Amino acid sequence: MKLAWATDIHLDSVELPDVIKFCAKVRQSKATAILISGDIANSTCLEEWIEFLGSHLELPIYFVLGNHDYYGSSIEKMQDVVRDFSDEQKIYLQQSGPVKLTENLSIVGNDGWGDCRLGDLENFEFLTDYVAIRDLREKVNQRALRMGDFESGWLKKKLGELGDEAAGTLRPHLIEATKASESVLVLTHVPPFRESCWHNGTISGDTWLPGFTCKAIGDLLISVAESNPETSYTVLCGHTHGFGQSQILPNLVVHTGFGDYGSLSFGSVRLAEERVIVKGPTAKVQDA
């Protein structure tokens, strides 16, 4: 079994001929499906781009959403939109629940959120998310922000709630997949651990970690993995536009994939002799 994996493809920042070439390379790779770990396009054109991928790839698309997929809208509205256009070929894993890909491999997914629980919680970076996503903008004092003062108290509370909600949604799906399969793939957008928050070949600095890690999902993964040492868990994430791998537990590994504006790449996920083998995506287009 072979899957293609892409993340942070930001199709609204890519020329159409490049997207067509990307789809052709995925087809040529002989993948049986593609996994996309968020940041597909902003809310105004997300549905259009996923429909485009579906018609040009002619493969099942298993995906989660990233922060950019909510830009210009609200969380609830976009999740309603995605639910309405999802079908057997376009599977939003956060809503579908676990999917059994083979006898020994299941996949689950959740968007995740930067839940402001790791790193420098008093001096963290102000992300565009906090004004581009309605749910977060409502928690920011816009008048103070215009004066150059970022008051983060209410925003931190909201981000923590979103992290807890993400973990709460993922928990039953993860447990169900654990019961069904010896290996579990977890597709998410936000890195769940400090060790998986890669950027330019190193771990992101403390002021970036609050917006670039979802500790709530990380805690859930450790809890379930420690309770089920006979099951292997492979996490695929993006968000940081960096590439790297982190071995969290003997049976829990996280792969962070490369993605960037105006650049399309993909890697592969294989199941070989009951082992999940992940390659890329790195900064170079791959079709292995």
N, C-alpha and C positions, 0 to 999 in steps of 0.2 A: 504494500500500500504506500502511495506517495501523495502528499498534499503540498500545494504551494502556500507560502505564508508571506503576507505583506503587511506593512503598518505605516501609518502617517503618510499616506500617499497624496493627500491634499489635492484632489483632482481639479478643484477650482483654480489652482495655480499652475496647471500643466497644459501645454498645447495639445489639442485634440489628436494630431498625428502621433504624438508620443504615447498617448493613452492607447491608441489602436495598436501600436508596436508592442506595448507592454502586454496587452491581451494576447497578441500573437505569440509572444515568447512564453507566456504561461501555458497556452495550448500546446506549444511545441515541447514543453517539458514533460508532457504525458501525465501531469497531475490529475488525480481523480476529483479534486475539489480544491477550493482556495479558502484560506483563513485570512481574515482582515481584522487586525486588532486596533481599529478605531482611527479617527481623524481621516475620514473618507472625503468629506467636503462640508462646507458650512450649510446651515439649515435651509437656505433658500434654494439649493440645488442638490441636496443629498439624495432625494428620491430619484431624481433624473439620472444621477451618476450611477446609483446602484442598479437601476434598470438598464443603463448602458452596459455596465459590466456583465450583467446577466445575459444580455443578448449577444455580446461579443466573446465572452469566455465560453459560454455554453457548458458551464460547470456549476455544481452547487456552490453557493457562497455562504460560508459560516462567518458571521461578523459580530462585533460589538461596536458601540459608539465611543468616540473620544470627545474631549472637551470642545474641539472645533466644530463637531457635528451639531452642537447645540447653539453655536453663535448666531445671534439674531432672533432667538426664540427662547422658549422655556423648556425645562426638562420634561414636564408632563406632556406638553404639546408634541414634542418631537418623538417621544416614546409612543404616543398614540399614532402619529404619522407612520412610524416604522412598523407598528403592529398591523396597520391597515394594508401596507404593500408587501409584507412578508408572505412567503409561500414556500412550497417544497424545495425551490431552488435558491431562495434568498432567506436564510435562517438567522434571525436575530437571537443569539443564544441566551441573552438575559431573559427573554420572554419564553423561549421554546423549552427551556430546561435541558437536561442532558440528552445527548445524541450518541448512540452506540455506532461507532464507525466500523469496527471489526469485532470479532468475538472477544478480543482481549483489550480493546481500546475504546474508551468513551471520551467525549469532549463536553465541557461545560464552559460558560462564559459570563462575564459581567463587565460593565464599563469601568467600574472603580472610580474613585474621585481622589484628588489630592486633598487628604483630610486634615492637614495641618497638625500632625502629631509627631513628626520627626524633624530634626534640624533646629534652626533658630526660630522659635515661635514668636519672638518679639520683634524681629527685624527681617521678616521674610519678604521676598520679592513680590511686587505687585504685578499680577498677571492680567492679560487682556480679558481672561475669563470673567474677572470680577466686575466688568462693566458690559461685556458682550453677551452674557447669559442672564436672562431676566431674574431668575431665582437668586442669583448672587448679587446682581446690581442693586436689588432691593435692600441688601444688607450693608451696603457701602454708603457712608455719609458723603453724598456728592458735593455738597457745599464745602465741607472740610477738604475733600480731595482737590477741588479746584484751587484751594488756597495752599496746596502742597502738603496737606496733612492726611496721611492714610490711617484712619482709625479702624483697627482690625478686629475689635472685640466681637461684634455681632457676626461678622463674616466668619471668624474662626469657629464660632458655635455652629453656624450653618454647615460649614465644610465638614465638621466632625459628625454632624447628623447624617450628611450624605454618605460619608464613609461607613457609618454604622448600618445605614440602610442597604448599601451595596453588599456588605458582608452578610447581613441578614437574609438578603435575597439569594445570595450564592450558597449559603450553608446547606439547605435541603438538597439543592442540585448536586453539590459536591459529595454529600453523603450517599445520595442515590447512585451516583456514578461509581463511587467506591465499592458499593455492594455489587455492581454489575460487571466490573472490569478489573483486570490486574494492573492496567496502566490508565491514567487519567490525564488528559490534556486540559489545561485551564487557559482560556483566552481572555485577556483583559487589556485595558489600555494603559492604566497607570501602574508603574512598578510597585510591587507590594512590600519591598524591602529597601533599606538604604543601600545594601550591597548590589542591588539590581538597578540603581538609578545612574546609569552610565551616560556620560557625555564627553565626547572627544577623548575617549580612551581612559577616562578616570571617573571616579564617583563624583556626582554633582556636589557643590559646596553647600554648607549648612543653610544659607539663606534661600536656596532653591528647593531644598528637600521638602518643606511644608506643602508646596504646590505640586510636587512631582513624585510623591509616594503616597500609597494608601495603606497605612498601618493596620487598619481594621481588617482588610482582606489578608494582609500578611499574617496577622495573629491567627486568623481562621485557618489558613493553610498550614501553619505550624501545628496547631492543635489537632487537625484531622490527620496530617501526615504522621505525627508522633503516635497517634492512636491506631494507625494502620500501617505498621512498618513493612508489611508484605506487599503493599501497593506502591507503585511509583507515580510521582506527580511531576509533570512537566508544564511549567508556566511560560506562556508566550505573551510578551507585553511590548509597549512602545513608549510614546509620549515624550521622551527626552531627546529624540533624534540621534541617540547614540547606540552603539552596538557593544554587547558584552554578555558574559555568562556568569552566573553566581550559583554555587552549590550551597544551599542553605542547610539541608539535612542529607543524610545518605540517600533518602528516597524523595528528595524535593530539590529540583533545579529550576532556575529561572533564566530564560533567554530574553534579552532585550534587543529588539530589532531596530535597524537603521531606517530612518525615513526623513525626508526634508522637503521643503517647498520647491516645486519645479523639478523634482528628481524622483524617478520611479525605479524601485528595485524589489526583488522578491527572493525568498529563500525556499527551502524545502523541509518537510517533516516526513520522516519515514518510520515505519515499524518494521524492524528486522530482528528476527529471533527474539521476540518479546521485548526488545529494546527500542525506545523512541530515540531517533537520531535527528538532530536539528542542525541545519546549515543555513546561516544568514537569517534575514537579509542584512547584508553589509552595504557599504557605499557603492558597490558595483552591482549592476544588474546580473542576476544569477539565473540559470535555468537548469541547474544540476538536479 
